[in-house]
Amino acid sequence: MSTIRYCLFLFGLVILFGVVSAASPPVANFTAAPTYGQAPHAVKFTDVSLNKPAGWAWYFGDEPYNRSWVQQNESSGWTARVGHSSVALPDGSIVLTGGWDGEHAKNDTWRSITKGTIWTQQTASAGWTERDGHTSVVMSDGSIVLMGGLDDSGNSKNDTWRSINNGATWTLQTASAGWTARYGHSSVALPDGSIVLMGGTGSGGNKNDTWRSRNGGVTWTRMNASSGWSARYMHSSVAMPDGSIVLMGGSSNGVAKNDTWQSTNNGVTWTRMNASAGWKVRDSHSSVAMPDGSIVLMGGSSNGVAKNDVWRSTDNGTTWTQLPKTGWVRTAHSSVALPDGSIVLMGGFLLGGYFNDVWRFDSAGSTATNPSHIYTTPGIYTVTLQAYNGIGYNSTRKAGYITVTGTAIPSKIGVFRNSTHLFYLDYNGNGAWNGASVDRQYNFGITGDIPVTGDWNNDGISEIGVFRPSTHLFYLDYNGNGVWNGAAIDRQYNFGITGDIPITGDWNNDGISEIGVFRPSTHLFYMDYNGNGVWNGASVDRTYNFGITGDIPISGDWNSDGRTEIGVFRSSTHLFYLDFNGNGVWDGAVTDNQYNFGITGDIPVAGDWNQDGTSEIGVFRPSTHLFYLDYNGNGAWNGASIDRQYNFGITGDNPITGSWS
């Protein structure tokens, strides 16, 4: 093959695969760092989505949803109306269908590719008869399925129609679905591609049945003849990201409702989430499910009074928070959630007139490609990214992804006096023993025990414990009263073998300290990763080969990720070797950390001396019972004016550290 032809061939492949990539919806994914830290905590997020996203909607888990609504269009081209239906297509466009203009039902369809600012009529007269009170859903392939409604002659419908070209033309799926003719029902498209239709009213009165179609509305299966919630119409429902359905409010035999219900099995059974939500009873409202898994409910009619309030639930409709009021007041409108995370509301009614305006609300925490975000409040945050392009959108949610702590409790010093098995804890943190009335003194364990400390009960405070070498049993003061109350109240674990040295740390980032041992003969760490107090093998727990024979084990959060990493202190050279990247292997001082601190014979200690969320090193000198703490965290002793030196304990004491208060 000639050079020219070969280059043209490669160019063709690039073009070919570029087209394939661009013709696919994104596959959302992201990374973030650091995922753990104390407030205020700055995190950098990086998009690693596939298939060339054109836009991003980030939800960091602390969005206030307090922006103002913006009017996109005061008069949108389509006639003012109520009882219409609208859907958001995968490409981000909106299609509006039918409705009632005050005199006649409609069967026109309109589309906006500008988030409701400009509208184009798709057809003035769709194949289906004029109607309002119908519903429509969009399927994963971008097709629209329209169901039921009330025609211009007052006849309820039970036909279904499908459009594969953005509402321009329609195909009859069935002229008479299995469910009775109705209007004012609700419907959702589930992630599995099925449609579920609920309630409504028509011949025979209000309904509380649930139906499902798995073929685009062609055939239907009744899931429940009487779903538990009272028969109703003009309610709303949403499909959640996990495939569950949440149904809200409506009118039941002339009585407006404010209850919420959830089904996790395609409408077969329903659980009441709240008998009386915070929002007033209402019907003819709208609701949308957001990418972050929350629900937003808007407007409606409360005993004949149109509303402009907006409410949000982050727990599947169980509890609700009112958002700032809006510039619109109305009922019988429609709304959609777009791929960019915005909500668009269309049309509706207020006593005295019909509307054809459009309003938009932005909810995303950021729309940048690779945003940074500062968390100001301690908590555990779920992060969501919805990425989109002209073909479609995709979202991913990482539950409990970011952990933000409050101001760190500084680590303090203490000693264990083996001869009397007494713990002396520097409770007030001044580096001096001020007596048991100010500091803390506990009698725990027996002579020969090795002291351990950790947050055994996830209360943010360090408790004491001991390891008994002769029986390799851990005795942990779980309730924190400084007394051994027996294994039923405190904790006793058999872990390791005779000769092991105990270590503790939060190996799995669950906020609780777990136990472990270091085996000097093999320089292996055995860590109880799952926290059950038993060695379950390396596939469940963790074992690492780190250090050499003669090293002294140490543990701490060297990289501020909320997880405890291991390390060793080599007494002969007074060098610390810290597993900074947490992979359990010494990767050299460029990747991990090596510090020269102390002198031969010192005993290593570690703790967060300066409240920066990172563990620093230190040593205890048995001959002088002096603690030398690397307060500024640079791995070098800079003198007591910069670092910290404390005289605590007596010769022969064993050093301990922890957050005592």
MARMARZA-579791 format. One record per residue (C-alpha): x, y, z; residue in three letters; chain. Coordinates in steps of 0.05 Angstrom, whole numbers, plus 5000, padded with zeros to 4 digits. Each point is the difference from the previous one (the first is absolute). Example, Ala and Ser with C-alpha at 12.3 -4.5 7.8 and 13.67 -1.06 7.14 Angstrom:
! MARMARZA-579791
px/py/pz/code/unit
5246/4910/5156/ALA/A
5027/5069/4987/SER/A
***
This chain:
! MARMARZA-579791
px/py/pz/code/unit
5000/5000/5000/MET/A
5028/5068/4982/SER/A
5015/5051/5054/THR/A
4945/5046/4974/ILE/A
4948/4944/5000/ARG/A
5023/4977/5069/TYR/A
4991/5070/5028/CYS/A
4932/5006/4968/LEU/A
4982/4932/5030/PHE/A
5020/5022/5070/LEU/A
4963/5066/4991/PHE/A
4938/4961/4981/GLY/A
5005/4959/5063/LEU/A
5006/5062/5042/VAL/A
4939/5030/4967/ILE/A
4961/4934/5006/LEU/A
5014/4990/5074/PHE/A
4991/5073/5015/GLY/A
4930/4996/4970/VAL/A
4985/4938/5040/VAL/A
5023/5033/5064/SER/A
4961/5064/4987/ALA/A
4937/4961/4983/ALA/A
4996/4969/5070/SER/A
4974/5030/5065/PRO/A
5053/5012/5052/PRO/A
5016/4949/5053/VAL/A
5008/5044/5062/ALA/A
5057/4990/5048/ASN/A
5045/5044/5042/PHE/A
5055/5001/5053/THR/A
5012/5048/5057/ALA/A
5055/5018/5049/ALA/A
5005/5005/5057/PRO/A
4937/4961/5020/THR/A
5011/5009/5074/TYR/A
5016/5062/5041/GLY/A
4976/5049/5051/GLN/A
4955/5059/4986/ALA/A
5010/5044/4962/PRO/A
5021/4945/4953/HIS/A
5019/5016/4927/ALA/A
4992/4943/4950/VAL/A
5021/4999/4927/LYS/A
4955/4958/4955/PHE/A
5024/4972/4934/THR/A
4955/4975/4945/ASP/A
5021/4934/4969/VAL/A
4936/4986/4962/SER/A
5002/4963/4934/LEU/A
4970/5020/4932/ASN/A
5015/5075/5000/LYS/A
4951/5034/5046/PRO/A
4979/5070/4978/ALA/A
4974/5020/5068/GLY/A
5002/4981/5073/TRP/A
4953/5006/5059/ALA/A
5035/4989/5066/TRP/A
4966/4989/5067/TYR/A
5048/5002/5058/PHE/A
4948/4979/5052/GLY/A
4990/5067/5034/ASP/A
4962/5039/4947/GLU/A
4951/5049/5032/PRO/A
4953/5003/4940/TYR/A
4989/5074/5015/ASN/A
5011/5033/4933/ARG/A
4945/5043/4970/SER/A
4955/4977/4944/TRP/A
5012/5035/4934/VAL/A
4945/5013/4949/GLN/A
5023/4971/4934/GLN/A
4942/5024/4958/ASN/A
4938/5040/5017/GLU/A
4962/4975/4939/SER/A
5027/4937/4970/SER/A
4963/4995/4933/GLY/A
4954/4943/5021/TRP/A
4932/5023/5025/THR/A
4992/5008/5075/ALA/A
4976/4935/5030/ARG/A
4992/4952/5058/VAL/A
4999/4925/5006/GLY/A
5055/4991/4948/HIS/A
5058/4952/5006/SER/A
5074/5010/4989/SER/A
5063/4957/4997/VAL/A
5075/5013/4998/ALA/A
5034/4961/4944/LEU/A
5069/4969/5006/PRO/A
5029/5056/4957/ASP/A
4976/5052/5050/GLY/A
4941/5025/4959/SER/A
4929/5006/5027/ILE/A
4937/4975/4966/VAL/A
4932/5027/5022/LEU/A
4935/4965/4980/THR/A
4926/5017/5001/GLY/A
4963/5034/5057/GLY/A
4939/5045/5009/TRP/A
4999/5073/4979/ASP/A
4936/5019/5036/GLY/A
4955/4984/4942/GLU/A
5027/4938/4966/HIS/A
5047/4942/5011/ALA/A
5063/5000/4958/LYS/A
5038/4948/4960/ASN/A
5059/5042/4977/ASP/A
5072/4986/5020/THR/A
5056/5050/5011/TRP/A
5075/4992/5011/ARG/A
5054/5045/5030/SER/A
5074/4987/4992/ILE/A
5017/5063/5040/THR/A
4975/4980/5070/LYS/A
4933/5031/4988/GLY/A
5021/5067/4970/THR/A
4980/4986/4928/ILE/A
4947/4950/4976/TRP/A
4987/4967/4933/THR/A
4933/4968/4983/GLN/A
5012/4927/4982/GLN/A
4929/4988/4976/THR/A
4935/5039/5005/ALA/A
4959/4937/5002/SER/A
5030/4935/5026/ALA/A
4968/4934/4982/GLY/A
4968/4994/5069/TRP/A
4936/5037/5015/THR/A
5002/5066/5037/GLU/A
5008/4990/5075/ARG/A
5024/5024/5068/ASP/A
5014/4965/5065/GLY/A
5042/4949/4963/HIS/A
5071/4979/5018/THR/A
5063/4987/4959/SER/A
5067/4969/5014/VAL/A
5065/4998/4962/VAL/A
5035/4933/4989/MET/A
5074/4986/5000/SER/A
5001/4999/4924/ASP/A
4971/5071/4998/GLY/A
4930/4979/4979/SER/A
4939/5031/5034/ILE/A
4941/4959/5024/VAL/A
4934/5037/5014/LEU/A
4943/4970/5041/MET/A
4927/5013/5012/GLY/A
4969/5068/5015/GLY/A
4933/5036/4991/LEU/A
4978/5019/4930/ASP/A
4963/5062/4976/ASP/A
4933/4965/5008/SER/A
5013/4981/5072/GLY/A
5016/4927/4985/ASN/A
5056/4967/5039/SER/A
5052/4963/4959/LYS/A
5040/4937/5009/ASN/A
5041/5000/4935/ASP/A
5076/5005/4997/THR/A
5042/5033/4946/TRP/A
5074/5002/4983/ARG/A
5044/5050/4964/SER/A
5071/4986/4978/ILE/A
5014/5068/4970/ASN/A
4992/5050/5057/ASN/A
4924/5003/4995/GLY/A
4995/5016/4926/ALA/A
4962/4936/4982/THR/A
4966/4947/5043/TRP/A
4983/4926/4996/THR/A
4942/4968/5036/LEU/A
5026/4948/5049/GLN/A
4932/4976/5023/THR/A
4930/5029/4992/ALA/A
4978/4969/5066/SER/A
5050/4985/5053/ALA/A
4983/4951/5055/GLY/A
4988/5056/5050/TRP/A
4933/5036/4999/THR/A
4995/5067/4964/ALA/A
5025/5057/5045/ARG/A
5032/5067/5008/TYR/A
5038/5035/5056/GLY/A
5042/4937/5010/HIS/A
5076/5000/5006/SER/A
5053/4958/4966/SER/A
5075/4988/5002/VAL/A
5053/4967/4958/ALA/A
5044/4954/5042/LEU/A
5074/4986/4989/PRO/A
4982/4929/4977/ASP/A
4963/5030/4940/GLY/A
4930/4986/5026/SER/A
4944/5050/5011/ILE/A
4957/5002/5063/VAL/A
4933/5036/5001/LEU/A
4963/5018/5064/MET/A
4931/5023/5020/GLY/A
4959/5054/4965/GLY/A
4926/5009/4991/THR/A
4948/4982/4948/GLY/A
4942/4953/4993/SER/A
4987/4970/5068/GLY/A
5033/5057/5038/GLY/A
5070/5008/5029/ASN/A
5051/4944/4993/LYS/A
5055/4971/5042/ASN/A
5023/4945/4955/ASP/A
5070/4992/4971/THR/A
5018/4974/4930/TRP/A
5066/4984/4966/ARG/A
5021/4994/4927/SER/A
5065/4969/4979/ARG/A
4993/5013/4925/ASN/A
4990/5074/4992/GLY/A
4926/5002/5018/GLY/A
4977/4946/4952/VAL/A
4976/4951/5054/THR/A
4989/5010/5074/TRP/A
5001/4958/5063/THR/A
4962/5020/5063/ARG/A
5048/5002/5058/MET/A
4950/5017/5054/ASN/A
4924/5010/4997/ALA/A
5001/5040/5065/SER/A
5068/5028/5016/SER/A
4992/5021/5072/GLY/A
4997/5075/4988/TRP/A
4930/5027/4994/SER/A
4970/5006/4930/ALA/A
5020/5067/4970/ARG/A
5016/5042/4940/TYR/A
5042/5062/4983/MET/A
5056/4972/5044/HIS/A
5072/4996/4977/SER/A
5053/4946/5000/SER/A
5074/4993/4984/VAL/A
5047/4943/4984/ALA/A
5061/5002/5045/MET/A
5071/4982/4977/PRO/A
4995/4934/5038/ASP/A
4938/4980/4961/GLY/A
4950/5013/5056/SER/A
4938/5043/4990/ILE/A
4976/5056/5045/VAL/A
4928/5024/4996/LEU/A
4978/5066/5030/MET/A
4934/5036/5017/GLY/A
4940/5005/4954/GLY/A
4925/5004/5009/SER/A
4962/4942/5030/SER/A
4925/5006/4993/ASN/A
5003/5075/5006/GLY/A
5051/5000/5057/VAL/A
5070/5025/4985/ALA/A
5057/4958/5027/LYS/A
5071/5012/5024/ASN/A
5022/4929/5012/ASP/A
5059/4966/4965/THR/A
5008/4927/4981/TRP/A
5057/4958/4972/GLN/A
5003/4935/4961/SER/A
5065/4962/4991/THR/A
4971/4944/4958/ASN/A
4971/5033/4938/ASN/A
4934/5019/5034/GLY/A
4982/4932/5028/VAL/A
5001/5023/5072/THR/A
5003/5069/5031/TRP/A
5027/5028/5066/THR/A
4975/5065/5029/ARG/A
5060/5046/5011/MET/A
4961/5057/5033/ASN/A
4927/5007/5016/ALA/A
5005/5076/5002/SER/A
5060/5031/4966/ALA/A
5022/5070/5019/GLY/A
4967/5031/4938/TRP/A
4926/5015/5001/LYS/A
4949/4952/4970/VAL/A
4997/5009/4925/ARG/A
4986/4973/4930/ASP/A
5020/5021/4930/SER/A
5072/5012/5022/HIS/A
5062/4974/4965/SER/A
5062/4964/5024/SER/A
5067/4978/4972/VAL/A
5056/4953/5022/ALA/A
5068/5033/5000/MET/A
5067/4969/4982/PRO/A
5022/5003/5073/ASP/A
4942/4954/5020/GLY/A
4957/5056/5030/SER/A
4928/5017/4981/ILE/A
4975/5070/4986/VAL/A
4925/5014/5005/LEU/A
4970/5065/4971/MET/A
4936/5040/5005/GLY/A
4931/4970/4991/GLY/A
4932/5015/5029/SER/A
4987/4996/5075/SER/A
4924/5000/5010/ASN/A
4992/5046/4941/GLY/A
5058/5046/5016/VAL/A
5057/4999/4950/ALA/A
5069/4992/5030/LYS/A
5070/5026/4985/ASN/A
5038/4960/5052/ASP/A
5055/4950/4984/VAL/A
5020/4941/5045/TRP/A
5058/4951/4998/ARG/A
5009/4931/5030/SER/A
5066/4964/5004/THR/A
4972/4936/5031/ASP/A
4949/4974/4950/ASN/A
4944/5045/5024/GLY/A
5005/4985/5074/THR/A
5019/5071/5021/THR/A
4997/5065/4962/TRP/A
5035/5068/5002/THR/A
4968/5062/4971/GLN/A
5042/5037/4949/LEU/A
4996/5075/4987/PRO/A
4934/5022/4968/LYS/A
4997/5014/4926/THR/A
4979/5055/4952/GLY/A
4942/4958/4974/TRP/A
4934/4978/5032/VAL/A
4960/4945/4965/ARG/A
4969/4932/4995/THR/A
4991/4947/4945/ALA/A
5068/5016/4969/HIS/A
5055/4952/4979/SER/A
5073/4995/5016/SER/A
5062/4960/4980/VAL/A
5071/4990/5025/ALA/A
5052/5011/4946/LEU/A
5067/4966/4992/PRO/A
5036/5062/5025/ASP/A
4963/4993/5066/GLY/A
4953/5058/4989/SER/A
4924/4997/5009/ILE/A
4955/5030/4947/VAL/A
4927/5017/5016/LEU/A
4948/5014/4946/MET/A
4930/5029/4996/GLY/A
4945/4989/5050/GLY/A
4942/5039/5030/PHE/A
4986/5054/5051/LEU/A
4931/5026/5014/LEU/A
4988/5049/4945/GLY/A
5043/4970/4945/GLY/A
5042/4947/4967/TYR/A
5075/5004/4991/PHE/A
5048/4984/4943/ASN/A
5062/5025/5034/ASP/A
5062/4959/5018/VAL/A
5042/5004/5063/TRP/A
5067/4967/5016/ARG/A
5037/4983/5064/PHE/A
5074/4980/5004/ASP/A
5015/4948/5054/SER/A
5071/4974/4986/ALA/A
5057/5017/5046/GLY/A
5045/5012/4940/SER/A
4999/4992/4925/THR/A
5075/5005/4992/ALA/A
5040/4943/4969/THR/A
5046/4991/5060/ASN/A
4973/5041/5057/PRO/A
5026/5014/5069/SER/A
4954/5002/5060/HIS/A
5007/5021/5072/ILE/A
4961/4962/5053/TYR/A
4986/5044/5060/THR/A
4959/4952/5043/THR/A
5023/4933/5028/PRO/A
4965/4940/4971/GLY/A
5003/4942/4952/ILE/A
4981/5022/4930/TYR/A
4974/4962/4939/THR/A
5025/5030/4935/VAL/A
4964/4995/4933/THR/A
5024/5017/4930/LEU/A
4952/5002/4941/GLN/A
5038/5007/4934/ALA/A
4965/5013/4934/TYR/A
5010/5014/4927/ASN/A
4955/5007/4939/GLY/A
4984/4926/5000/ILE/A
4980/4989/5073/GLY/A
5022/5002/5072/TYR/A
5023/4954/5055/ASN/A
5010/5010/5075/SER/A
5040/4967/5054/THR/A
4992/5007/5076/ARG/A
5054/4984/5050/LYS/A
4968/4991/5068/ALA/A
5038/5023/5061/GLY/A
5057/5022/4954/TYR/A
5023/5062/5038/ILE/A
5011/5001/5075/THR/A
5007/5067/5034/VAL/A
5016/5004/5074/THR/A
4994/5056/5049/GLY/A
5061/5033/5029/THR/A
5046/4944/5017/ALA/A
5009/4982/5073/ILE/A
5074/5005/5013/PRO/A
5037/4938/5022/SER/A
5027/5003/5071/LYS/A
5051/4959/5037/ILE/A
4996/4951/5057/GLY/A
5037/4941/5031/VAL/A
4985/4930/5025/PHE/A
5036/4979/5063/ARG/A
5010/4926/4993/ASN/A
5018/4986/5073/SER/A
4932/5027/5023/THR/A
4962/4993/4934/HIS/A
4978/5072/5007/LEU/A
4986/5046/4942/PHE/A
5017/5074/5008/TYR/A
4968/5043/4946/LEU/A
5016/5073/4987/ASP/A
4925/5017/4995/TYR/A
5008/5076/4996/ASN/A
5057/4996/4950/GLY/A
5051/5044/5034/ASN/A
5054/4947/5001/GLY/A
5004/4996/5076/ALA/A
4968/4954/5051/TRP/A
4950/5042/5039/ASN/A
4971/4946/5043/GLY/A
4940/4954/4989/ALA/A
4949/5055/5014/SER/A
5025/5039/4939/VAL/A
5030/4946/4957/ASP/A
4980/4926/5000/ARG/A
5026/4939/5036/GLN/A
4973/4930/4986/TYR/A
5017/4931/5027/ASN/A
4992/4953/4941/PHE/A
5034/4934/4984/GLY/A
5054/4962/5038/ILE/A
5075/5003/5006/THR/A
5032/4978/4934/GLY/A
4945/5027/4956/ASP/A
5016/5046/4941/ILE/A
4958/5063/4996/PRO/A
4958/5017/4938/VAL/A
4954/5058/4985/THR/A
4947/5014/4947/GLY/A
4930/5024/4987/ASP/A
4965/4934/5013/TRP/A
4928/5026/4999/ASN/A
5001/5055/4947/ASN/A
4989/5057/5049/ASP/A
5058/5041/4975/GLY/A
5039/4988/5065/ILE/A
5057/4952/5013/SER/A
4989/4945/5051/GLU/A
5052/4956/5033/ILE/A
5014/4925/4996/GLY/A
5054/4948/5009/VAL/A
5030/4942/4962/PHE/A
5021/4940/5042/ARG/A
5060/4968/4965/PRO/A
4995/4933/5037/SER/A
4930/4987/4973/THR/A
5000/5049/4941/HIS/A
4934/5028/5025/LEU/A
4977/5072/4991/PHE/A
4959/5031/5056/TYR/A
4968/5065/4975/LEU/A
4964/5051/5044/ASP/A
4940/5006/4952/TYR/A
4956/5043/5044/ASN/A
5058/5046/5018/GLY/A
4992/5000/5075/ASN/A
5072/4978/5013/GLY/A
4978/4934/5033/VAL/A
4996/4929/4972/TRP/A
4926/4983/5003/ASN/A
5004/4932/4968/GLY/A
4994/4979/4927/ALA/A
4925/5010/4998/ALA/A
5009/5075/5010/ILE/A
5072/5012/4978/ASP/A
5036/4960/4946/ARG/A
5047/4940/5004/GLN/A
5033/4972/4937/TYR/A
5049/4944/4987/ASN/A
5045/5024/4944/PHE/A
5072/4983/4982/GLY/A
5049/4953/5034/ILE/A
5049/5003/5058/THR/A
5056/5049/4985/GLY/A
4958/5046/4956/ASP/A
4999/5075/5013/ILE/A
4931/5034/5000/PRO/A
4981/5057/4954/ILE/A
4934/5035/4989/THR/A
4970/5047/4948/GLY/A
4940/5015/4957/ASP/A
5020/4953/4944/TRP/A
4935/5005/4961/ASN/A
4981/5074/5010/ASN/A
4936/4984/5039/ASP/A
5016/5047/5057/GLY/A
5015/4942/5047/ILE/A
5069/4975/5021/SER/A
5013/4927/4985/GLU/A
5055/4956/5029/ILE/A
5061/4967/4968/GLY/A
5068/4971/5016/VAL/A
5071/5005/4974/PHE/A
5041/4936/4999/ARG/A
5073/5019/5013/PRO/A
5028/4934/4975/SER/A
4970/5009/4931/THR/A
4988/5075/5001/HIS/A
4928/4986/4978/LEU/A
4940/5043/5019/PHE/A
4934/4965/5011/TYR/A
4941/5049/5001/MET/A
4928/4985/5019/ASP/A
4972/5038/4939/TYR/A
4927/4979/5009/ASN/A
5002/5016/5075/GLY/A
4971/4935/5026/ASN/A
5059/4985/5046/GLY/A
5019/4937/4963/VAL/A
5053/4986/4947/TRP/A
4960/4980/4938/ASN/A
5058/4993/4951/GLY/A
5033/5050/4954/ALA/A
4942/5000/4950/SER/A
4954/5029/5054/VAL/A
5048/5033/5048/ASP/A
5069/5029/4982/ARG/A
5071/4975/5007/THR/A
5061/5041/4979/TYR/A
5075/4987/5000/ASN/A
5031/5065/5022/PHE/A
5066/5014/5035/GLY/A
5053/4952/5025/ILE/A
5012/4957/5061/THR/A
5010/5045/5061/GLY/A
4956/5057/4976/ASP/A
4947/5029/5045/ILE/A
4930/5007/4969/PRO/A
4964/5066/4997/ILE/A
4935/5022/4968/SER/A
4967/5066/4981/GLY/A
4963/5038/4946/ASP/A
5061/5024/4963/TRP/A
4963/5027/4939/ASN/A
4936/5030/5030/SER/A
4954/4951/4964/ASP/A
4963/4978/5063/GLY/A
5031/4931/4997/ARG/A
5057/4977/5046/THR/A
5064/4979/4965/GLU/A
5058/4959/5028/ILE/A
5073/5016/5012/GLY/A
5061/4978/5040/VAL/A
5053/5033/5043/PHE/A
5070/4973/4993/ARG/A
5031/5012/5069/SER/A
5071/4986/4978/SER/A
4999/5058/4950/THR/A
4941/5038/5031/HIS/A
4967/5002/4931/LEU/A
4925/5000/4989/PHE/A
4974/4964/4938/TYR/A
4928/5020/4986/LEU/A
4954/4968/4948/ASP/A
4975/5067/4974/PHE/A
4961/4972/4940/ASN/A
4968/4945/5041/GLY/A
5015/4941/4955/ASN/A
5036/4961/5055/GLY/A
5067/5001/4964/VAL/A
5061/5043/5009/TRP/A
5006/5037/4934/ASP/A
5060/5043/5017/GLY/A
5005/5069/5032/ALA/A
4976/5035/4937/VAL/A
4931/4966/5003/THR/A
4996/4983/5073/ASP/A
5031/5039/5058/ASN/A
5066/4990/5037/GLN/A
5019/5043/5059/TYR/A
5060/5002/5048/ASN/A
4970/5018/5067/PHE/A
5023/4984/5071/GLY/A
5059/4957/5023/ILE/A
5015/4927/5010/THR/A
4957/4972/5056/GLY/A
4942/5047/4989/ASP/A
4929/4971/4995/ILE/A
4959/5026/4941/PRO/A
4933/5035/5007/VAL/A
4952/5031/4950/ALA/A
4941/5047/5004/GLY/A
4967/5062/4971/ASP/A
5037/5049/5044/TRP/A
4979/5063/4962/ASN/A
4927/4984/4981/GLN/A
5014/5000/4925/ASP/A
4967/4932/4988/GLY/A
5068/4966/4987/THR/A
5040/4957/5048/SER/A
5069/5025/5018/GLU/A
5057/4960/5032/ILE/A
5035/5006/5067/GLY/A
5041/4960/5050/VAL/A
5000/4985/5074/PHE/A
5067/4996/5034/ARG/A
4994/4949/5056/PRO/A
5063/5022/5036/SER/A
4974/5071/5010/THR/A
4925/4987/4990/HIS/A
4999/5057/4949/LEU/A
4954/5003/4940/PHE/A
5027/5033/4937/TYR/A
4943/5015/4952/LEU/A
5008/5024/4928/ASP/A
4947/5054/5007/TYR/A
5011/5033/4932/ASN/A
5002/4933/4964/GLY/A
5063/5009/4960/ASN/A
5033/4936/5027/GLY/A
5056/5037/5035/ALA/A
5011/5023/5072/TRP/A
4999/5076/4997/ASN/A
5006/5014/5074/GLY/A
4947/5009/5054/ALA/A
4980/5070/4977/SER/A
4975/4972/4933/ILE/A
4987/4927/5016/ASP/A
4978/4974/5069/ARG/A
5038/4969/5058/GLN/A
4964/4974/5062/TYR/A
5023/4967/5064/ASN/A
4946/4949/5017/PHE/A
5004/4936/5039/GLY/A
5059/4965/5033/ILE/A
5056/4954/4978/THR/A
4972/4934/4977/GLY/A
4932/5027/4977/ASP/A
4974/4981/4931/ASN/A
4977/5059/4957/PRO/A
4930/5005/4970/ILE/A
4963/5053/4960/THR/A
4927/5014/4985/GLY/A
4945/5052/4996/SER/A
4978/4996/5073/TRP/A
4951/5059/4996/SER/A
***
